[in-house]
Amino acid sequence: MNFDEIIALDKADPLAKKRLEFDLPANTIYLDGNSLGALPKSVKSRVAEVVCQQWGNDLIKSWNSHSWIDLPIKVGEKIAPIIGAAQGQVICCDSISVNLFKLLCSALTLNSERTVVLSTTDNFPTDLYMVQGLSDLLGPDLCQLQMVEEQDIQQNLTESVAVLLLTQVNFRTGRLLDMAKLTQLAHEKGIIVIWDLAHSAGALPVELDTCEADFAVGCGYKYLNGGPGSPAFLYVAKRHQQGLKQPLSGWMGHAKPFAFDAKYAPAPNINQFQCGTPSVISMSALDAALDVWQDVDMLQIRNKSEALADAFIKLIQMNDCLQDLVLCSPEIAQQRGSQLAFSHNDAFAICQALIEKGVIADFRAPNILRFGFTPLYTSFEDIWLAVTILVNIVESEEYKEPRFNITQKVT
Ligand SMILES: *Cc1c(COP(=O)(O)O)cnc(C)c1O
């Protein structure tokens, strides 16, 4: 792979023009859109509008006149086609952690004679923490966490399992689980499945309805580019919505919030999964960010994501000095999400040195260097430049300098 081939890939890229819809800093190669998506230009004017005009001038009237009250549903419906969901099943609210709490409780009530929530040891910790907290609250007679290795999921799908909680793309290794197959196998044993789409929504085609998924959660600030602290979303399959209850029975989930009735009555649809007042400014930012997806074909996203990562792997392999970087992600593109992980004893210091030189990647404990590929705004030339800079840092051993070994609060 040489520079001419890289330029040819950019020329042939049907998504290349999408980059113009983002505000990207100069002299920066951003390979961390899987942690915090870049800023879509449309978000800047929208947030200014919401703050200055809608809030500043129109004040409380905006709940109706600017439809603030409908934002959770409106934004949910914009996310739905990106994750293969028909209308009426997705709502934007809270964080993944809080949404998981609601869905875990709902799922357990659907399978109330069983107690086990099965998940993977290597799941994103907050997913496991939420089950542990729920287990402490309900007691082991009602909820118990069982963790298994990813490759052992299938053999642990037994009739004692109430809920299977899986993240479709492993946050460290990028390994992609087979949603269709695992959902079907779980259903054969009467298990309810919750999918965490944090690293899949906006990264690859997701088919929740086709896979007959029960529940799902996902993130607004990663591949959907909603900004820091952007609200998350949740999905509840239509067939489960009737009669289902979730325990965070706040007023926004009430059938008639503005009747101010003393007795809680859940909305008979996805609205019930809201709890309190939506964060209007953040949700408006996500709403504007989602417009970027309107003319995007998820298959083009997938093809480019695979090609970017394959190019990155090839360029790493071509450089002898990078042989200590060991690929921890599956080598076959179809088995990965849109990120690559490499282990290295000095992963932390290398990551800091990369950041200083304008290549933003991230470090995941204990020794993983992680690169995210966001097809909407990453070019093949970015990949080439990033590897060139990586080669310089490793060859010169510059990363061994003490300033690259200072740990900060957020990594
Ligand atoms: C990023 C991420 C989260 C984040 O959860 P929040 O509660 O929204 O902060 C959860 N799960 C996975 C798998 C993630 O990657």
The ligand as an ORCA input file, in Angstrom:
! r2SCAN-3c Opt
* xyz 0 1
  C     -19.736      4.388     26.239
  C     -20.469      3.225     26.763
  C     -21.422      3.377     27.757
  C     -21.672      4.729     28.382
  O     -22.700      4.734     29.296
  P     -23.282      6.113     29.857
  O     -24.098      5.708     31.009
  O     -24.107      6.713     28.744
  O     -22.133      6.982     30.223
  C     -22.136      2.250     28.151
  N     -21.902      1.036     27.590
  C     -20.965      0.868     26.633
  C     -20.753     -0.478     26.021
  C     -20.209      1.952     26.216
  O     -19.270      1.787     25.289
*
